[in-house]
Amino acid sequence: MFLAWKEVIYNKLKFSLIIGVLVLVGYLLFLVSGLSNGLMNMNREALDKWNGDAIVITEESNQNLAQSMIAADEIDGEFNKKAGIKNTAVIVSKGDVKQNALLFGISKDEFLKPNIIEGDMFIDTFDVVADDTLKEKGYKVGDTLDLAGTDDTLTITGFTDRSKYNAAPILYGSGKTVDMLTNNRTKDKVNAFVVKDSNYMNVALDDDLQVVGTESFIKKLPGYTEQKLTLDFMSYFLFAISAFIIGIFLYVITIQKAPIYGLLKAQGISNAFLARSVLFQTLILAVIAVLFALGLTVLTASFLPPVVPIMFDWKMIAIYGITLIITALIGGLFSINSVRKVDPLKQIG
């Protein structure tokens, strides 16, 4: 450990280059992780806040909420707790500011009611509680929203936090509001039921209905799984790249230090001692790089605008950091064989 650290201190420039490359890899990895969590969270925020165990939806809808339609009294008594939900897509505007949104019709007396962070719960038809991301676009409590394709308007009575579905902000209103905007197509019906019942798999339903666990339902959201796999593969490739980079750098440095290793071996220093020194050196470089990358990531996140969907899972960041260090150590193993092959007699001449 002492030999490894002294060499790092002595050759600051050379090892700073290795640390710099690893910092960039770690920085990109942590940012990708934060963006991945942010994007995934935008798809599932509302579902997570509902805290339901499962969703009851029609079989033929292919787990698409907008394509499902169920009679409001279809499953009375089958589950411990259930709440019907109506859904329609809308385009709202205030002046020149337009926004795609999803209007969810719910009962304000059931567990789906949103948490109000500003203003009040909706009361009358065409009153809505909006996701707080609309505040960032200039909307405020009391605003009247024009609706594309109709003369009807919505009034924002309050804001709720973290309420998006499939990356679109949600407007919560009464079921009657959705009925009016869909020409009563949803009257006495709902698009789905959110249920709270850990025993939901054992409930018998009509053949045209299916009950889907919340996590399974989320994975079927359009684009959710594809986005997650894409970003996960980016992370895996970054790990492989970091191992490749550290392996090349340390191999080159090892070749350059062959005369030194030859001299140390001639003095009785064992291959095992030199191998440990290389690994300790790699560990030092990787830990420093991960800490710098983490600090740079936190600093960058503090300057990003709110519209950038970044959210850090610090437990996952810690796992990524440790994995990056382990990956660097694996890369360092490539140079150990070169150390073992150094012939002290040839190097001394």
N, C-alpha and C positions, 0 to 999 in steps of 0.2 A: 504493500500500500504506500509506504514511504517513497520507494523508488518511483512508482507510478506518478504520485503527486508532484515530486520534485521535477520530473521530466516535463509535466504539463506546465509548471511554473516557469521552467527554463525556456521552453519553446512555445511562448505565448501565441505568437502569430500563427504558427503551424496548426496548433490545436484549436485556436480561435476559429479557423476556417471550418474545421470539423463541427465544432459546436454551432457555428452559424448555419450550416446546412441542416443540422438536426433541429435547430430552433425553427427554421422555416417549415420543415416537414411536420414537426409537432404543432406549430401554429396553424398550419392548414388543416391538420387532423382535428384539432380542437374546434376550429371554426366550422368545419364540415359537420362535426358531431352536434354543435349548437344549432346550426341551420337545419339539420335533419330533425332534431327534436322539435324545433319551432314549426317546421312544415308539417310534421306528423300531428303535432298538437293542434294546429289550425283545423285539421280534419275532424278531430274528435273532442274538442273542448266541451261542447254541449253535452255529448253522450257521457263524458266523465262526470260532469256536474249533476246530471240526472241520477247518477249512482244506481242505475237499474241493473238487475241480473240478466235480463233478456229482453228481446223485442219480438212481439207477435206481429207477423206480416203475412200477406198472401203468398201462396206457393208460386204462383205464376209471375210475381213481380220481380223475381230474381234478386231479392233483397234490396230492391230500389224503392225507397220510401215514397217517392212521387208517383210510382206506378201501382201502388197498393191501395186498396179501398175495402174497408171492413165496416159492417153495420155496428153502430155504437154500442148496441146491447148484445153483441155476438158472444162474448165470453164472460158473462156475469157469474161471479162466484168461483171460477176455476182457479184463480190465483189469490195469494194472501193480500196482495196490493197491486193495483194496476192503474194506469192513467192513459187515456186516449190522447192522441196528438194528430192535428191536421196540419197540412203543409202545402204551401204554394210559393213559387218563385215570383219575385216582384223586382221592378226597377223603380227606385225612389229618387226624387230629385228635389233640391232646394236651390232655386235660381239655376245657375249653370253647373252646379255640382250634382253629378249623378252617381248612383251606387247600386250595384246588383246586390240583392239580399234575399233571404229566405224568411217568409212569414210563417211562424208556427202558432197555430191555434191551440190553446190549452185552457184548462180550468185553473183559475188562480187559487183555488182551495186545495189542489192536489200537489204531490211532491215535485212536480215538474216546474213549479213556479220559480221564476228567476230571483236571484239575490239582488236586491236594489241597492246600488251604491250612490245614486243621486236621483232626486225626484221621487215619484210615487209609482205604485203599481197601476196598470191599466184598469179603467173602470167601465167606460162606455165603449160601444162599438166604434171601431176605427182608432181607438187609443192603442198605443204600442209602447213596450219597453224595449229599448235598442241596445245592441252590443256596444260597449264603450269605445270600440275602434272608430265608430262613426263620429265621436267627439273630436278625434284627431283630424277629421275632414271638415270640421266647421259646424257640425250639427249640435244642437243644444236642446235642453228641456223646453217644451212649449212650441218647438218648430212644427210647422205644417208641411208635410211631405206630399208632393205631387206623385201620382202613380202613372207610369207609362201605360197607354192603352185604355185608360178610364178617366172619368171626371172625378172619381172619388179621391179623397185625401186621407192621410194618416197623421195623427198627432203624437209626438213623442212626449210621454208623461214621465219617463224615467230612463235610467241607464243601468245595465247590469254588466258584470265583468266576465271575461273569458267565455264568451258564448258564440262560437262559430261552429258551423256544420259543413263539412266538405269544403273548408277554406272560405266559406261565405259567411258574412255577419248575419246574426239572427235578429229578427224583430218578433217579440212575443206579444200576441194579442189574444182576444177571445175567439172561441170557435165560431161565433157568429160573424166575426170580422172576416174570417176565411170564407165562410159560406157566402157572404155578400160579394166578395171579390171573385168567387168562382161560379157566380150565377146559381148558387144553391146546389152545385154539384156535390158538395161535401155535407149537405144537410142530413142530419141523423146518421152520419158516417164519420169514420176516422181513417187516416192513412195507416196507422199502426197503434199498437199498445205497448207502452213501456211497463214492464212488470218487475216487482220486487218479490221474488220467491226463489229461494235456493234449491227448491225441489221442482223447478220448472220443467226439467226433462221428463218427468214422470206424469205430466198433465196431458190428458188425451184431448186433442182438438179435432175439428172437422178436417177432412182431407184437403180442403182448399186453403188451409192455414198452416203455418209453420212457426215454431218458436225457435229463435236463434239467440245464442249467448251473445252478450254485448261485445266481447272481444272478437268473436267470429263475424259479427255484423260489421264492426269497424274495418276488419281486413277486407271486406267486400266493397267498401266505399270506392267509388271510381278513382283510380290512380293512386290509392293509398299504398297498397302493397308494392306496386311498381316503383314509386318514389322511394320507399324505404329500402328496397333491395338495391336500387341504383346508388343511393348514398352509402349504404353499408359496404358495397363492393368498392367504392372509392376509398373508404377507410381501410379495407383489407389491402388494397394495392399500395396505399401509403405506408403501411407496415412493411410490406415486402420491399418497397423502394428504400425505406430507411435502413433495413438490414443490408441491402445491396450497397448502398452508399458508404455506410460505416465499414463494411467489409473491404471495399476498394481502398478507402483512405488508410485504414490500418495496415492493409497488406503493403501498400506503397511505402508507408513509414517504416514498416518492419524490414523491408528490403534495404532501405536507406540506412537502417541502424545495424545491418548485419555485422560490420566490423566491431561495433560496440558489444553486441551479443557474443561474438567470438571471443573478445577479450574477457568478458564476464565468465564465460564457460571455462576459459583457460585458468581462471582463478578459483574454479570449483563451484561456481553457481550452477544449480541444476536446471534442467529443462522445465521441471514443475514450477520452480520459483519464478522463472521468466514468464511462463504461461500465466501464472496468477497475476503477475505484474501487468501483463497486457490486458487481462480481463478487468482488473481493478481500474486501470486507466480508462477502459471503455465505459465502465460503470460511472466513473467521475464525470466524464464528458457527457454521458447520457442524462445523468441527474441534473447537471447544470443546464443542459439544453432544455429539458422538460420544464424546469422552473422558469426559465426565461420565456419559453413558449406560452406557459400558463399566464404569466404576468402580461405578456403582449396581447393575449386573447382577451383577458379581462379589460385591459385598457381599450382595445378596439371595440368591444361590446358596449362600453360606456359612451362611445361617440356615434354608434349606429342609430339611424332614425327609427322611430317606432314602427314604421311600415315594414322594416326588415324582420321577418319571423325567426328570431334567434332566441333560444331558451336552453340553458345549460342544466344538464343532469350531473351534478357534481360527483355523484357516485360513479357514473359512467366515465366522466372525465378522469377520475382517479384510476379506474381500470385501464383506460386508454394510455394514461401516463406510464403506469407500471408495465403494460404490454409493450410500449415503445422502448422502455429501458431494456426489457428482456429481449426484444427484437434486435436492439443494438448489440447486446451481449452475444447473441447468436451470430451476428455479422462479424464480431470480433474473433469468433472461433476460427474463422478462415485463416487468420494470420498466425495462429498458434503453430500450425504445421510447418510454417516457414521458419519459425523460431527453432523448432526441433531439428530442422535440417541444417542449421548453420554449423559448419565445421570450423572449430577454433584454430586448427593448424593452418587451414587455407586462408583464413581471415588475417591471422598474424603474419603469415608469409614465411 
